[in-house]
Amino acid sequence: MFWVSVSLIVVFIALAGFFPTRMGEVSTAALNWVTETTGWSMLLIPLGLMGLLLFLAFTKYGTIRLGPDDSRPEYPTYAWIAMLLGAVMGIGLITYGVAEPVSHLLTPPHDLAEPGSQDAVVEALRFTFLDWGLHAWAVFAIFGLAIGYSTHRLGNKGLVSPVLRPLIGRHADGVVGKTVDVLVILSTLFGTTTSLGLGASQIGHGLSQVTGATLTSMPVQVGIIAVITVIFTLSAMSGVSRGIRYLSQTTMVIAAALLIFVLIAGPTTYLINVFFRSLGGYVGGFLEISLMLPTDADELAWMQWWTYFMMAWWISWGAFVGVFLARISRGRTIRQFVAVVLGVPTVVFSAWFTVMGGSAMFMDMNRGAGIGEAAAQDVNTAFFGLLDQLPLTLLTSVVAIVLVVLYFVTGADSNTYVLAVISSDGELNPKRSVLAVWGILTGAMAAVLLYAGGLQALQTAVILSAAPFIFVILALAVAVVMHLRRDPLISPFPGVHDGSATGPDHGRRAARRNGEEPGDSDGPGHGGTVLEARTPPLAAVERG
């Protein structure tokens, strides 16, 4: 998997670097075809995953732990939440925290309001919540749940392919399974490099505002990527428990401080009122906006730039976030996992977009700040345009730059770790040389996509890489249900349900499936499988 993945990525980087114009033409044609024919699936599938997750959380399946029955969480809740927030979508919150709402203010989604009106403010936030809320985290949660259950409870490798064993049987360990894992690597890399490209642009604009110099040129952005690549590669090589954990907690503290500052310095009462009004509109019209698909070319173009891109971004991040969530969620019950992963980020991100985007929209409507018009030309200007309207502009701009750098490093080193794990056949402590290779390739991919076409090239790459991954998500959802139905807590004799318990020794086979040796008296599940297991009993039996 390592050599095949690396070879494909090097070929892509070479083609994009030497033939950027031709690559752009082909990518644009492919993008139009994909969104016209399968764009609907990027909204409907996350909606279906949401329903499945809620069903699993609030039924008997919710008590199952991601680990043996006696396992408990590895990290305290505050550290767990900080890591799942900080290592997932940090840079996007800076780039789009202001840019998306103010853009929707000028061009209301689906022409549902008058541009620049108060109704447009509510619609702007409702559709921003749609792009960054439950739909995104439903994709992440299904991957995290499936991979966490597979690794921590069944003792499989930290890969997607073993999760699909109930559907494809022994092929999970053959060419079909390896193909799925290579697809996971490619999709993950495209999704993450989009964030890195956005981060480099944000840092360039921030430094320009602080220093007064023009630091937004392509060579400067590539230089920023090179420096940050060295930092996040070294961080990834230091391990999850040290580098990623402490960086995540640091970014959460800085982000919370910046959020509180803008809330207090901005139109506080207005922001509180618009938050609850918009959140109520999002919840009340949830199904309506979740099923609002394009009916003409203009709406399709708008959704390519916003909703379809965002949904594809989350799909392409699904496996990366899933592996990372699985790594930090050992010992959590399915109910805890679903409640926190779906609920907490949705509320936190909704508050972030309301405070940042709501403040910018208020200033555009009441002070003529022009943040929205600037964002229409370049989304990277929006966040620093907001800070320019508030007190302590220099200080807050420096803080924002630091935050972007930390988000850059936190997200990228998490990504580097996950890519190294998958390409090392699920080895949870990959070699440092492998980590270094993926760190370099991640930085190179971000640089070449920026060079080949800037933000549009990044968005196109994400949507195209996510399109085939939709089928993997569907298979994953079916497979995880099949796994859970056989769980010892649900079925004392799993073989009865999967047709394998025929003959007088079905109890012996069931015990082996549960991770026990015949004659164990600890009860189901206590034959125990752990993430570090090299020859997990249940996985071995299933492969047999």
N, C-alpha and C positions, 0 to 999 in steps of 0.2 A: 504493500500500500504506500509506503514511504516513497519509493523510487518512482512508481507510476504517478503519484500525485505531484511530486516535485517536477517530474519531466513535463507533465501537462501544463503546469503553472509557468515554468520557464519558457515553454513554447508560446504561451499566451502573452507573456511579458514581451518577448521578442517581436511578435507580430504587432502588438499594440504600439511598441516603441518605434519600429521601422515603418509601419504602414498605418499611422493614426487616422488618416482621412478615410481610407478604405474600410478600416475597422469600424469607424463611426457610422458609415453608410450601411454596412451589413447589420450592425447592432440596432440601428433605428428601424430598419425594415422588420427585423425579428421582433423588436419591441411592439410595434404596431400590430403585428399578427397575433402575438401572445395575449396582449390586453384585449383585443377585439374578440378573441375566441374563448379565452379561459379566464378573463379578468374577474368574472362573477365569482369564481371559486375562491378568490382571495378574500372575499367578504363572507361567503356562506360557510366555508370550512371552519374558520375560527369561531363562528357562531355555533356551529355544531359541536366543536370541541368544548366550548363553554358549557353547553348543556350536559355533555358527558361527564365533565369534571365535577359539576355540581351534584350530579346523580351519584358519582362514586363517593364524594365527600359526605353526603347526608344520608347514605344508606349503610348497610352493614360493612361495606368495604372501607369505610372511613376509619375504622379502628386498626387496620393493618399498618404496621410500621415499615418504613424503608430500612430494613435491617431485621435481625432476629427479634423475637418477641420481647426479649429482655433488654434490647438496646435502648439507649437514650441519646439525645442530641449531643453532637460533638462540640458545637459552639453555642454560647449563650444567645438568646433570642436577639438582643440588640446587635451583636456582631454578625449574626446570620442575616438580619435584615439589611444592615449596612453593606455587606458583601453583595447581596442579590440586587440592591439598588445601584451601588457604586460601580460594580463591574459589568453592568449590562448596557445602559443607554446614556452614559454621562454626557458625552460630547453633543449628542442630539439635543439634549435639554438646553444647551447654550445656543447652538445654531438655530434651533426652531422654537425655543422658549418664547421669543418675541416675534420672530419672522413669520411663523405660521398664523397666529391669530391676526396680526396686522394685515397680512396678505388676504386673509378671508374677509377682513373688514372692508377692504377695497373691492374684492370680488367675492361676494357671498356665495357659499356652496349651493349649487343647483338653483341659483337665483331665488333663494327663499326669503330674502330681505332686501331693502333698499340700501345700496352701498353707503357706508359712512353713518348709518343710523344706529340707534341703540339696539334695535332688533338684530341688526347685523353683528353687533358685539356678542349677543347671546348665541347666534348661529355659529359665529366664528369659534367660540369656545366649545360649543356642543360638538362640532365636527373635529376639533382638536382633541377633545376627550376621546372621541371615537378612534382617532388614529393612534393615540398613545395609551389607551386604557385597557379595558377588559379583553378586547380582541388580541392585542399584542401579548398580553400575559397568559391568555389561554393557550397560545402556541407554545410559549416557553414552558408552561406548566405541564402540558402533555408530554413534552420531551423529557423534562426533569423527572416527572413521575415514572415514566416508562424506564428510563435509564437508571434512576435511583432504585426502583424495585428490582430491576434485572441485576444490578451490581451488588447492592447491599443485602438483598434478601435471597436471591437465587445464586449469588456468587459468580455471575458471568463477568466477562471482561467489560471494561467501560466503553463499549461500542454500541452503535445502533443495530447492527446486524443480528446479535444474539436475541434482541427483543423480538425480532420477527420470526423466531424459530417455530412458534405455533402455526404460522402461515406457510413457511417455505421449508420447514423441516431441516434435513441435513444440508440443504443448499445454503443455509445461513453461515456455514463454515467453509463454503466453497466459493466459486466464482461470483455467484449472485450476491452473496453477503459482502464479499470484498468490493464489488462494484458499488453497492449501497454506501459502504464506508468511504470510498473514494469520492462519491458524489457529495457526501456529508462534508468532506474536507474542502472541496471546491466551493460549495455553497457558503460554508462558514467563512472562508477567506474573502470572498467577494463582499459578503455582508459586513465584515469587520473593517476591511480596507475603506469602505465608504465612510465609516466613522472617522477613520484616521485622516482621510482626505479633508473631511469637514473640519477636523481639529486643527490641521495645519493652516487652513484658511482663516479660522478663528484667531489663532495665535498671531498670524501675520497682521490681521486687521487691528487686533488689540495692541500690538507693539507699535503700529503706525499711530494709533490714537495717543499712546503714552509718550512716544518720542517725537512725534511730529514729522518723522521721515516716512517715505513710501516704502513699505515692507510687504507688499502684497504681490510682487512679481513671482513668476513661476520658479526661477532659481532660488529665491528666498524660501518659498514654500517647500521645495524639495530639500533644501538645507535643513529646515525645521524638522521634516520627517526623518532625515538622517540622524540628527542629534537625538530626537525622541526615541528612535528605533534602538539606539544603543542603550538608552535608559531602561525601556520596558523589557528588552531582552535580558538585561542583567537582573531586573526585578523578577522576571519569570524563573530564572535560574535559581533564585533564592528560595522558591517554594511558595505554596499557597498559604501555609500557616503563618509565615512571616510577612513577606513582601505584599501579597495581595490583600491579606486581612487588614494590615495596618494602614495601607494606602486607602482602602475602601472607607475605613472609619474616619480617616483624616478628611477625605473629600466630602463625606456626609456632614461633618461639622462645619466646614467652610461653606458648603452649599446652603446649609440651614441659616448660617449667619447672614449670607447675602440675601436670602429670601426674606428674612425678618427685616433687614435694613430697607429693602425696596418696599415692603409692606408699610413700614412706619413712615418712610420719607415720601412715599407716593400717596395717592388718594385712598386712604385706608378704608373709610366707610363705604366708598363706592366699590372697592374690591371685594369686601365682605358680602355686600348685597349681590353683586354680579356673580360671585362664586356660587352662592346657593341657588340663585335663579338659573344659572347655566347648568349646574349639576342636576337640578330638578328637571330641566328640559332634556338633559341627556338620559336620565333614568326613565322619565315618562315617555319619551319618544325613542327609546332604545331600539326596538324592533324596526321602527320606521326608518331610521337613519342607517341601520345595519343592512337593510335590504334596498337602499336607494342606489340603483345601478344606472349607468349612463344610457340615454336614449338618443343622443345625437353626437356628432363629431366634436362639438365644443365641450360637451360634458366629458367625453372620453379623454380629450386632451387634458382637461382639468384634473381628472382622476389619475391619469398617468403621472402627473407632477406631484399629486398629493396622496389620495387614499390608496391607490394601487401601489405606489412606490412604498408607502409606509407599511402596508400589509406584507409586501414582498420582502421588505427589510426584516420584518419580524420573522417571517418564514425562513429566510436565509440565516438568521441568527438562532433559529430554533435549536439545532443540534449543539451549537457552541454553548448557548445558555443552559440547555438541558444537561449536558455533561457537567458544566460548572455547578448548576443547582444540585445535581445528584451528588457531586463531590462534597458540598457543604451541608447537605440535608440528611445525612445518615441519622437514624433514630427518630425522625419526625413521623407522626402518623399521617396517613393520606389526608385526613380531615384538617390537621394543622397545616400541612403543606399547601393544600388548595386554598384554604381561607387566607393565608398570609400572602401567597404568591399572586393570587387574583386580587385580593382586597387592598393590601397596604400600598403597593406601587400605584394602583389606580387612583387612590385618594391623594397620595403624595404628589404625583405628577399633575393631577387636576389642580391642586393648590398652586403648584409651581407655574403652570401655564396661565392661571388666572391672575396671579400677582404680577408676573413678568409681562405677559401679553396684554392683560387688562390695563396695566399702567400705561403701556405704550399706546393702546387704543384710546384711552382717556386723553392722553397728551396730544394725540393727532386730532381728536375731535374738538378739544377745548383750547389748545395752544397752537395748533398748526405746526406741530413739530416735524412733520414730514417723514416720520420713521417708516410708515408703510410704503411710501413712494420710493424711498431708498432701498427697502427690502425687495421691492419688485425688480430692481436692477441687480441687486446682489444680496442674498439672504444673510451673508456673513456680516453685513453692516448693522443689522437690526439690534442685536443685543447691546453693542457698544453705543448705538444711537440712543437707546433708552437711558443708559448710565450717564450719557452726556446731558440729559435733562434733569438729573438729580444732583443733590449736594455731594461733595467729596468725590467728584468724578475721577480724578487721578487715582485716588486710593482704591475705589471700587473697580476701576479698570484693571489695575495691577492684580487685585484679588481675583477678578474674572479670568485673567490670563493664567494665574497660578492654578485656578480650578480646572481650566481646560487642559493644562499640562498634566495635572494629576488624573483627570478623567481619561486622557489620552493614554497615560502609562497604565492605569488600572485596567481599562478595557483591553488594551493591547497585550498586556502580560497574561491576562486570563485567557485571551484568545490563543496566544502562543502556547500556553500550557495545554489547552484542549487539543489543538492541532497536533502537538507532539504526542499526546496520549493516544489519539485515534490512529495516527500514522505509525505508532509503535505497537500496534495490535493490542491496544488497551492497557499497556503498561502504565501504571499510575505514578511511577517515578521514572519518567523518561530520561534518557541520557542528556547531558548538558549540550553535547554537540547537536543533537536533534532539536533541542530548544533554540539553539543559536541559528540553525538553518531556517526554522519557521519564523523567527524574529526578523531575520534579514529579508525573507521572501515577503512577509507582510508589509514591511516598509517599502520594498521595491514595487509591490503591486499598487500600493496607494500612490506612490510617486508617478508611476507610468499611466495610471488612469487619469490623474490630474493633468498630466501632460497631453494625453490623447483627447481630452474633451472636457475637462473640468467637472463641475457638479453634474451636468447632464450625462456624461460618460459613467460617473459613479452610480447614478440612479438607474441607468439602463442596464448596467452590469448586474445590479442587485435583482431587478425584476426578472431578467433572463435566467439567472442562476436559481431563482426561487421556483420558477415554473415547473421543472421536473420534480422538484422536491415536494410538491403538493401530494403526489402519489405516495411518497414515503410517509408523509404525515397520516394519510388515510390508513395505510397499512399498519402504522404504529398504533393508532387509536384502536383498531380491531384487535391487534395482537395483545395490547395491555389488558383489555377486557378478558381475553382468553386466559392470560396468565392469572389474573385476579380470581377468576372463577375456580381455578384449581388450587388456590391458596389454602394451606391447612386450616386457617381460622374460618374459612368459608365452607370448605369441604374436607372433612376428616380423611376421606379416601379419594384423593384427586383423580385417580385412575378411573373411577366410576363414571366421571363426567367426560373424560377424553377417550374413552373406549379402550384403554390399555389394561384395565383391571379385569382380565378374564382369566379363569383358572384359579386353583386353590391358593396360589401365593401372591394374590393381588395386594394383600396387606403389606407383604415384604417390599413389593415394588413401590407402594405408596409411601412407605417409610423412607425408602431411598430417595424418592422425589422430594421429600420434606427435608432432606439434609441429614437424615438419621441413619444409623446402622440398625438393622433389625435387633430388637432387644433393648434399645435405649429406653429409659424411663423418664426422660426429661419432658416429654410431651412434644407435640408438633412444633417445628420451627427452632427447637433448641439444639438441634444437631448443628445449627448455626453456620451461616456463611457470612464472611466479611469481605469488604471491598478488596482487601489485600490477598485473598485466597488465591493460590496459584492453580489448584485443581479442584474447583468447586464441585461438590457431589451432585447437585441437581443438574447443573449444566452438563456434567459428564454423562449422566444418565440420559438426558434429552438428546445429546449428540449421538449416543449409542442407539 
